[in-house]
Amino acid sequence: MTVESTKTPSIPEGAAARKVFIKTYGCQMNVYDSQRMGDSLARDGYVATDRVEDADLVLLNTCHIREKAAEKIYSELGRLRVEKAQRRLAGRELTVGVTGCVAQAEGRAIIERAPVVDLVVGPQTYHRLPEALTRVRRGERVVETDYAVEDKFEHLPAQSRAQIASRGVTAFLTVQEGCDKFCTFCVVPYTRGAEVSRPLARILAEAEGLAAAGVREITLLGQNVNAWAAEDEAGRRIGLGGLLRRLARVPGIARLRYTTSHPRDMDDDLLAAHRDLRQLMPYLHLPVQSGSDRILKAMNRRHTAAEYLGLLERIRAARPDIALSGDFIVGFPGETDADFTETLRLVEEVGYASAFTFKYSPRPGTPAADLEAQVPEAVKTERLEALQAAIRKSQDAFAESLVGRDIEVLIEKPGRRPNQMAGRSPFLQPVVLPGDAGAVGEIVTARIASTLPNSLVAQGVEAHPSFPEEMRKSA
């Protein structure tokens, strides 16, 4: 293991509880990682704060997928430089750390570009945070980005029941990290490393702990989550479908989801799990990126538009009510108007319930960054607007199709207004419920009365029989 460090002004040790502010950028995996960093720091005496002004430690948990996402970090570091200087004039210290994928990709270069930074910690070395902070307080500037692949899941800190309960009735559970697909636009294989699956026993143990703390819905996370594979207790190889079946048997867990998937890893057993498991929600995020075979080949996606559509036919045959979500990139190098028209055609044919859309952003070190025929920014903007309009039309049509239907809703928290509750549909949409709909954690059957731009409005609520009676009494 190689750890870089240089000297910085010493930060005195203090007896009082220290406060940490964590700002998260990017994907759900980063949200999960931020929670785990907070858990680790809590055991080291830190308490969370939602105000930078009150923090002794600020961590920026970064995303490197898009150029703008990375540049936002340096803008934030510029503001923190001013905050840190003002603190020192007042005789107080502020420790600043950069974590996540930008940390992994750029390492020591972050400190050279932004001297305000005291420590840089990659996604696989969060368990070293307390030790790194001790070294910072001794006067070092620390870079921790090296790790052994086999250690990826060895040091995930356990969560207390109180920590889990404080986050509500839904939870993320990481089962896989890294990616071996090497799409030409993507930095994930370089920042998160090769595909590694977490052992079955550890996943089940964490799921059981989440359920015991009141979690009702678990979302399995991975950069390529449907590539997960491991051995069961009998030494048999199982994939994500088998894992979902095991998790469906955990008492208290009523809903299962997973993200993010690659079309090439949707095998027959996973399709069967969508058919057979009531706990597995009828929602699937399955990125395609483009509708043009020429662009898909240039992206190294290793599937065609027709193969993607054929897979969707099989998925819908297994689960007819499934809602589909996707990712799209416009303006990939060499994309023509005809290529973009193919993307719009695919969007119309699929009928997505939601999607994430992006303008292509060259990432240093990726093959696509060196391709010729980069698309002008104005053209990217025009295509993005057209694609977003098509997605919005599809999304609105899906939401409208639910009006008048009875659907199961998981109540997550009180609503924003008096006499309201907020929940989540099986299709991952926010649902506004009457205040007397039920208790947090309860699953109710609700009739959808209308739609809002990004949510559903329900009425006519009744308790769902899958809600355990013992939880109903304690809620």
TIFITOR-410766 format. One record per atom (N, C-alpha, C): residue in one letter; x, y, z. Coordinates in steps of 0.2 Angstrom, whole numbers, plus 5000, padded with zeros to 4 digits. Atoms other than C-alpha are relative to their C-alpha. Example, Ala and Ser with C-alpha at 12.3 -4.5 7.8 and 13.67 -1.06 7.14 Angstrom:
BEGIN
a500449945000/a506249785039/a500450065000/s499649944999/s506849955036/s499650055003/
END
This chain:
BEGIN
m500449945000/m500050005000/m500450065000/t499749945001/t500650174995/t499650065003/v500449954997/v500050325005/v500550074999/e499649945001/e500650505000/e499850055006/s500249954995/s500750635013/s500550065000/t499549945000/t501550815015/t499750035007/k500149964994/k501550935030/k499550064999/t500549945000/t500151065033/t500050025008/p500049984993/p499951175049/p499649965004/s500350054995/s499551075064/s499350025003/i500749984997/i497751065070/i500049975007/p500050024993/p497651055089/p499449955001/e500650054997/e496650905097/e499650045004/g500549964996/g495050965105/g499649945004/a500350054996/a494150875119/a499250004998/a500750005002/a492450935113/a499849964994/a500350045006/a491350835101/a500150044993/r499949975006/r491850875083/r499449994995/k500650005005/k490550915069/k500349994993/v499850025006/v490650845052/v499450024995/f500549985005/f489750915036/f500249964994/i499950045006/i489650795021/i499550024995/k500349985006/k489150855004/k500149954995/t500050065004/t488650714992/t499850024993/y500149985007/y488750734973/y499949934997/g500050065004/g488250604960/g499549945002/c500550065000/c487450424961/c499849985007/q500350034994/q486550324974/q500649975004/m499550034997/m488150234978/m500450055004/n499649944996/n488950404984/n499550015006/v500549984994/v487350434995/v500249945005/y499950054995/y487650265003/y500750005003/d499349994997/d489550295005/d500050065005/s500149944995/s489150465013/s499849975007/q500350024994/q488050375026/q500649965004/r499550054997/r489450245029/r500650045003/m499549964998/m490750385031/m499850035007/g500249974994/g489650465044/g499949955005/d500050054995/d489450305053/d500749995003/s499450024998/s491250275054/s500350065004/l499749944996/l491650455060/l499650015007/a500450004994/a490250445073/a500349965005/r499650044996/r491250305081/r500650045002/d499349974998/d492750425081/d499850075004/g500249944996/g491750565091/g499750054996/y500349955004/y491050665076/y499250005001/v500749995000/v489250725076/v499850044993/a500249975006/a488350775060/a499750075000/t500349935001/t487850955055/t499850014993/d500249985007/d486951025040/d500250074999/r499849945002/r487851185041/r500850005000/v499350005000/v489651215035/v500350045005/e499749954995/e489851365047/e500149965007/d499950034993/d489651245062/d500549945000/a499650065001/a490751105055/a500850015002/d499350004999/d492551065061/d500349964994/l499850045006/l492650945046/l499550004994/v500450005006/v491950965028/v500349954995/l499950055005/l491950815016/l499650014994/l500349995007/l491550834998/l500049934997/n500050075003/n491050654992/n499850014992/t500149985007/t491250674973/t499949954995/c500150045006/c490750614956/c500450024995/h499549985006/h491850604941/h499749984993/i500350035006/i490550544928/i500050064995/r500049945005/r490350724920/r500550055002/e499549954999/e491550864918/e499750055005/k500349954996/k490350984926/k500049985008/a500150034994/a490150874941/a500750015004/a499449994997/a492050874944/a500250075001/e499849934999/e492251064941/e499650035006/k500449984994/k490851094954/k500449995006/i499650014994/i492051024967/i500550055001/y499549945000/y493351154963/y499750065002/s500349944998/s492151294964/s499850005008/e500250014993/e491551224981/e500650015004/l499449994996/l493351214987/l500350075000/g499849935000/g493651394982/g499650045006/r500449974995/r492251444994/r500249985007/l499750024993/l492951335008/l500750035001/r499349974999/r494651415005/r499950075004/v500249934996/v493851585011/v499849985007/e500250024994/e492951495025/e500649985005/k499450034996/k494551415031/k500450065002/a499549944999/a495551585030/a499650045006/q500449974995/q494151665040/q500049975007/r500050044994/r494151525053/r500750025004/r499349994997/r496051545056/r500150075003/l499949934997/l495951735059/l499650005006/a500450004994/a494651695072/a500349945005/g499750054995/g495851555080/g499649945000/r500450075001/r494751405074/r500349974994/e499850045006/e495251265062/e499449974996/l500550045004/l494251185048/l500449954996/t499750055004/t494851025040/t499549984994/v500450015006/v494350995022/v500249944997/g499850065004/g494350825013/g499649994994/v500450025006/v493850764996/v500049935000/t500050085001/t493250584994/t499649994994/g500450025005/g492350484981/g500550004993/c499750025007/c492750464962/c500550054998/v499549955002/v493650624959/v500649995004/a499550024996/a494750584974/a500449954997/q499750065002/q495150414967/q500450024993/a499849995007/a495450484949/a500650055000/e499549945001/e496550644953/e500550005006/g499550014995/g497350594970/g500350075002/r499649944997/r498750714975/r499950064996/a500149945004/a498350834960/a499550045003/i500549964997/i496850894970/i500350055005/i499749964995/i497950954984/i500550054997/e499649955004/e499151034971/e499650064997/r500549955003/r497651124963/r499750045005/a500449974995/a496751164979/a500349995007/p499650014994/p497951184994/p499550005006/v500450004994/v496451215005/v499849925003/v500150074998/v496251015005/v500549975004/d499650034995/d496950925020/d500149934998/l499950075001/l496550745015/l499649984993/v500350025006/v496050654999/v499949925001/v500250074998/v495150485002/v499649964994/g500350035005/g494650364988/g499449955003/p500750034998/p492950264988/p500249935004/q499950074997/q493850094994/q500450015007/t499649994994/t494750175009/t499750045005/y500349964995/y493450255019/y500149985007/h499950024994/h493750145033/h500750035004/r499449974997/r495450235035/r499950075002/l500149934998/l494650405038/l500250025007/p499849984993/p494850405057/p500750015001/e499350005000/e496650365055/e500350064996/a499749945004/a496950495041/a499850065004/l500249944996/l496050625052/l500550015006/t499550004995/t497250585066/t500750034998/r499349985003/r498750615055/r499950074997/v500149935002/v497950775048/v500150055006/r499949964994/r497850845066/r500750005003/r499350004998/r499650795068/r500450054995/g499749955004/g500050915054/g500249974993/e499950025007/e500050805038/e499550014996/r500550005005/r499150815022/r500049934997/v500050075001/v498550645018/v499649984993/v500350035006/v498150555001/v499949925001/e500150074999/e497350385003/e499649974995/t500450025005/t496850304987/t500249934998/d499850075001/d497750134986/d499649955004/y500350064997/y496849974990/y500149944997/a500050065003/a496849794987/a499349984998/v500750015002/v495349734977/v499649955004/e500450044996/e494949594989/e499850035006/d500249964994/d494749725003/d499450044999/k500549955001/k493349814995/k499450005005/f500650014996/f491949745006/f500249985008/e499850034994/e493049695021/e499950055006/h500049954994/h492949865031/h499450045000/l500649974999/l491149915029/l499850015007/p500150004993/p490749985046/p499249985001/a500650024998/a489249905055/a499650065002/q500449944998/q487750025057/q499649985006/s500450014994/s486850035074/s499350004998/r500749995001/r484950015075/r499850075000/a500349935000/a484750195079/a500250044994/q499849965006/q485750255064/q499649984994/i500450025005/i484750145053/i499350035000/a500749984998/a483050195061/a500050084998/s500049935001/s483550385059/s500050014993/r500049995007/r483650365040/r499349984997/g500750015003/g481850305038/g499949924998/v500250075001/v481050145031/v500249974994/t499750025006/t482050135015/t500750005001/a499350004999/a483850095014/a500449974994/f499650025005/f485250065002/f500549945003/l499550054998/l486349905003/l500549984994/t499550015006/t487949884992/t500149935000/v499950075001/v488149714985/v500649994995/q499550015006/q489349744970/q500450074999/e499749945002/e490649874965/e500549994994/g499650005006/g491649914950/g499749984993/c500350015007/c491349884931/c500649974996/d499550035005/d492249774918/d499850024993/k500349995007/k491249844903/k500450054996/f499649965004/f492349984898/f499750044995/c500349965005/c491150094889/c500550064999/t499449955002/t492250224880/t499950075003/f500149934997/f491450374888/f500050005008/c500150014993/c491450304906/c500750005004/v499450004996/v492750334920/v499949955006/v500150054995/v491950204932/v500549955001/p499550054999/p493150064928/p500750025003/y499349984998/y494650174932/y499950035007/t500049974993/t493950254948/t499749955005/r500350054995/r492950114956/r500349934999/g499650065000/g494049974949/g499549944996/a500350065003/a493549794943/a499449985003/e500650034997/e491949704946/e500149965006/v499950044994/v491949634964/v499349995003/s500650024997/s490449544972/s500149995007/r500050014992/r490049554991/r499849935001/p500350074998/p489849384999/p499350005002/l500750004999/l488149325001/l499850005008/a500150004993/a488249295020/a500050075003/r499949934997/r488749475023/r499450044998/i500649965003/i487349545012/i499449985004/l500650024996/l486049435021/l500050035007/a499949984993/a486749485038/a499850085001/e500249925000/e486549675034/e499350014999/a500750005001/a484849645027/a499649995006/e500450024993/e484249565043/e500150055005/g499949954995/g484949705053/g499650064998/l500549945002/l484049835042/l499349985002/a500750014998/a482449745044/a499850005007/a500150004992/a482649725063/a499950075002/a500049934998/a482849915063/a499450044997/g500749975002/g481149945054/g500050024992/v500049995007/v481749955036/v499549954996/r500550045004/r480349895024/r500249994992/e499850015007/e481249925007/e500750014999/i499350005001/i482949885002/i500250014992/t499850005007/t483849944986/t500749984999/l499350035001/l485349844981/l500450044995/l499649955004/l486749954974/l500649964997/g499450025003/g488149924962/g500150044994/q499949975007/q489050004947/q499749964995/n500350045004/n488449854938/n499749945004/v500350044995/v487349774950/v499849934998/n500250065002/n486649634940/n500649954997/a499450045001/a488449564937/a500149965007/w499950034993/w488349514956/w500049924999/a500050085000/a488849324958/a500449985006/a499750034994/a489349224973/a499849935001/e500250074998/e489249054981/e499650005006/d500550014995/d487849004992/d500449955006/e499750044995/e488148895008/e500249934998/a499950075002/a488148734998/a500650014995/g499550005005/g489548804986/g499750014993/r500349995007/r488348834972/r500050074998/r500049935002/r488548984961/r499350034999/i500649975001/i487149104961/i500150074998/g500049935002/g486749274953/g499550045003/l500449954996/l485749424957/l499349975001/g500650034999/g484149324954/g499949965006/g499950044994/g484649204967/g500050045007/l499949954994/l485149344979/l499350035002/l500749974999/l483449424977/l499549955003/r500550054997/r482549264981/r500249995008/r499850014993/r483549244997/r499850065004/l500249944997/l483249425002/l499250015001/a500850004999/a481349404999/a499849965006/r500250044994/r481349285013/r500250035007/v499849974994/v482049405026/v499450035003/p500749974997/p480549445038/p500150085001/g500049935000/g480049625037/g500150044994/i499849975007/i480749665020/i499449994995/a500650005005/a479249705009/a500150024993/r499949975007/r480049784994/r500849994999/l499350005003/l481649754984/l500150034994/r499849975006/r482449854971/r500849994998/y499350005001/y484149864962/y500250054995/t499749955005/t485249984952/t500750005001/t500249995007/t486150014941/t500249934996/s499950065003/s486049874928/s500350014993/h499850005007/h486849834911/h499649954996/p500450055004/p485849744897/p500349944999/r499750065002/r487149614894/r500049955006/d500050054994/d486949544912/d499349995003/m500750024999/m485049524912/m499949934998/d500150075002/d485049334913/d499349975001/d500750034999/d483549214913/d499849995007/d500250014993/d483649184931/d499750075003/l500349934997/l483449374935/l499450024997/l500649995003/l482049384923/l499449965004/a500450044996/a481249244932/a499850035007/a500149974993/a481449334949/a499550064999/h500549945001/h480449484941/h499349964999/r500650045001/r479149354937/r499749985006/d500250044994/d479049264953/d500050045007/l500049974994/l479449384967/l499650065001/r500549944998/r478049494974/r500450065003/q499649944997/q479349594984/q500450044995/l499649975005/l480349634968/l499650054997/m500449955003/m479649804963/m500050004992/p500050005007/p479049814945/p500350074997/y499649945002/y480349954941/y500749984998/l499350025002/l481949924931/l500350064997/h499549955003/h483350054928/h500549964995/l499650045005/l484149984912/l500350054995/p499849955005/p485250114903/p500249974993/v499850025007/v485450104884/v500550054997/q499549945002/q486350274881/q499850034993/s500249985007/s485850284862/s499649954997/g500450055004/g484650214850/g500349994993/s499650015006/s485950214836/s500549955000/d499550065000/d486950054832/d500750034999/r499449975002/r488350154825/r500350035007/i499749974994/i488550254841/i500149955006/l499950054994/l488250104853/l500649964999/k499350035001/k489750024844/k500550045002/a499549964998/a490750174846/a500150015008/m500050004992/m490250174865/m500349945003/n499950074998/n490749994866/n499549975005/r500650024996/r489049954873/r499949924999/r500050075002/r489149784865/r499349975000/h500750025002/h487349774861/h499750054995/t500349955005/t486249844847/t499350025003/a500649974998/a484649944848/a499549945000/a500550065001/a483649784842/a500149955006/e499950054995/e484449674855/e499850035007/y500249964994/y484049804869/y499249995000/l500750015000/l482249804863/l499749935001/g500250074999/g482149614862/g500049985007/l499950024993/l482749604880/l499450035004/l500649964997/l481349734885/l499449954999/e500650055001/e480049614877/e500049945004/r499950054996/r480749474887/r499850025007/i500249984993/i480649574903/i499350015001/r500749984999/r478949634900/r499549934999/a500450065000/a478349454896/a500049975007/a499950034993/a479049404913/a499650055005/r500449954995/r478249564922/r499750054996/p500349965005/p476949644911/p499950075003/d500249934997/d476649794923/d500750045001/i499449964998/i478549844924/i500150074997/a499849935003/a479050024922/a500750004999/l499350005003/l480650054913/l500350075001/s499649945000/s481950194916/s500749994997/g499450015004/g483550224906/g500450065001/d499549955000/d485050334904/d500250014992/f499849985007/f485450434888/f500550055000/i499549955001/i486950524882/i499950034993/v500049975007/v486750654867/v500750034999/g499449975002/g488150724857/g500649965001/f499450055000/f489350574858/f500450024994/p499649995006/p490850604846/p499749974994/g500250025007/g490250584828/g499249995000/e500750015000/e488350574833/e499750054994/t500449965005/t487350644818/t499350015001/d500749994999/d485650704816/d499649934999/a500350065002/a485150534809/a500149955006/d499950044993/d485950444825/d499550025005/f500549974995/f484950564836/f499349984999/t500750025002/t483350524827/t499949935002/e500150064997/e483650344831/e499949995007/t500150004993/t483750384849/t499350025002/l500649984998/l482150474849/l499549954998/r500450055002/r481350334839/r500049945006/l500050064995/l481850204853/l499650035006/v500349974994/v481250324867/v499249994999/e500750015002/e479550324858/e499749935000/e500250075000/e479450134856/e500049975007/v500050034993/v479950094874/v499550035004/g500549974995/g478850214883/g500350015007/y499750004993/y479950254898/y499650045005/a500349974995/a479250294914/a500450065003/s499549944998/s480750404918/s500749984997/a499350015003/a482550424912/a500450065002/f499549954999/f484150524915/f500350014993/t499749985006/t484850624901/t500650055001/f499449964999/f486550704899/f500350024993/k499649985006/k487550794886/k500749965001/y499450035000/y489150704882/y500650045003/s499549964996/s490650764893/s500649964999/p499350035001/p492450714888/p500349995007/r499750014994/r493250634903/r500749974999/p499350025001/p495150624903/p500249935002/g499850074999/g495850454901/g499649954997/t500550045003/t494350384893/t500150004992/p499950005007/p494450324874/p499650054996/a500449965003/a493050434869/a500350075000/a499749935000/a493950594874/a500550024995/d499549985006/d495250574860/d499749994993/l500350015006/l493950534847/l499950074996/e500249945005/e493750664832/e499350015000/a500749985001/a492150744827/a499650015006/q500349984994/q491750804844/q499450054998/v500649975002/v489950874843/v500050075003/p500049944997/p489751064845/p499550015006/e500450004994/e489051114862/e499350034999/a500749975002/a487551214854/a499649944997/v500450055003/v487051054845/v499849955006/k500250044994/k487150954861/k499450025004/t500549974996/t486051074870/t499349994996/e500650005004/e484751074856/e499749925000/r500250075000/r484750884856/r499749985007/l500250024993/l484650864875/l499350035001/e500649974999/e483150984875/e499449964996/a500550055004/a482250874861/a499949945004/l500050074996/l482650714871/l499650015006/q500349994994/q482050784887/q499250014999/a500749995002/a480450844879/a499649934999/a500350075002/a480150664872/a499949965007/i500050044994/i480550584889/i499450035005/r500649974996/r479350704898/r499349984997/k500650025003/k477950664886/k499949925002/s500150074998/s478250474890/s499949995007/q500050004993/q478450504908/q499350025002/d500649974998/d476850604909/d499449954998/a500550055002/a475850474899/a500049945005/f500050064995/f476450334911/f499650025007/a500349984994/a475950434926/a499250014999/e500750005002/e474250474918/e499649935000/s500350065001/s473950294915/s499849975007/l500150034993/l473950264934/l499450035003/v500549974997/v472550384938/v499449964999/g500550044999/g471050294944/g500149935002/r499850074998/r472050134948/r500150005007/d499850014993/d472350064965/d500749975000/i499350024999/i474150044969/i500249995007/e499750004993/e475149994984/e500550055001/v499549954999/v476150134992/v500349995007/l499650014994/l477450125005/l500050075003/i500049934996/i477250275018/i500750015003/e499349994999/e478950345020/e500150065006/k499949954995/k478750505031/k499350054999/p500549955000/p477550655035/p500150044993/g499949965006/g477150765020/g500250075001/r499749934999/r477750945017/r499450045003/r500549954997/r476051015022/r499649965005/p500450034994/p474850985037/p499549954997/n500550055002/n473750825035/n500249974994/q499850045006/q474850745022/q500549955002/m499450055000/m475950595021/m500349994994/a499650015007/a477250555008/a500249935000/g499850075001/g477550385001/g500349994993/r499750025006/r478250294986/r499649944997/s500450055004/s477350194972/s500549944999/p499550065002/p478050024966/p500450024994/f499649985006/f478650124951/f500550055002/l499549954997/l479750234962/l499850075000/q500249945000/q478650384960/q499850035007/p500249974994/p478350504975/p499250005000/v500750005000/v476550494981/v499850045006/v500349964995/v475550624991/v499449965003/l500650044997/l474350535003/l499650055005/p500349964995/p473050605015/p500349985007/g499750004994/g473650635033/g499849935004/d500250064996/d472650485040/d500149934996/a499950065004/a473250365027/a500349945004/g499750054997/g474250265039/g500750025003/a499349994997/a475950255049/a500649994995/v499450015004/v477650275042/v500249935001/g499850075001/g478250105036/g499449954998/e500650045002/e476450045032/e500050004993/i500150005007/i476049985015/i499250004999/v500749995000/v474350045010/v499849994992/t500350005007/t473250024994/t499650074999/a500249935001/a472850194987/a499850014993/r500249985006/r471850254973/r500350074997/i499749945002/i472750384962/i499550044997/a500649955002/a471650534959/a500350054995/s499749955004/s472850654950/s500849995000/t499350005000/t474650684945/t500250075001/l499649945000/l475850824948/l500649994996/p499450015005/p477450864938/p500449945001/n499650064999/n478450734947/n499849965005/s500350044994/s477250644959/s499349984998/l500750025000/l475550564961/l499750025006/v500449984994/v474150614972/v499549955001/a500450064998/a473150474981/a499450025004/q500649994996/q471450464989/q499849935001/g500350074999/g470450314995/g500449955003/v499550044997/v471750235006/v499749945004/e500250054995/e471550065015/e500649965001/a499450044998/a472849965024/a500149944996/h499850065004/h473749825015/h500149945004/p499950064996/p473649655022/p500749985002/s499350024999/s475549635020/s500350035006/f499749964995/f475849755034/f499949965006/p500150044995/p476249655049/p499650035006/e500449984994/e475049665064/e500450035005/e499649974995/e476449685076/e500350074999/m499749935002/m477149835067/m499450055000/r500649965000/r475349905065/r499950035007/k500149984993/k475249905084/k500550045003/s499449964997/s476949985087/s500150064996/a499949945005/a476850115073/a499750065004/
END
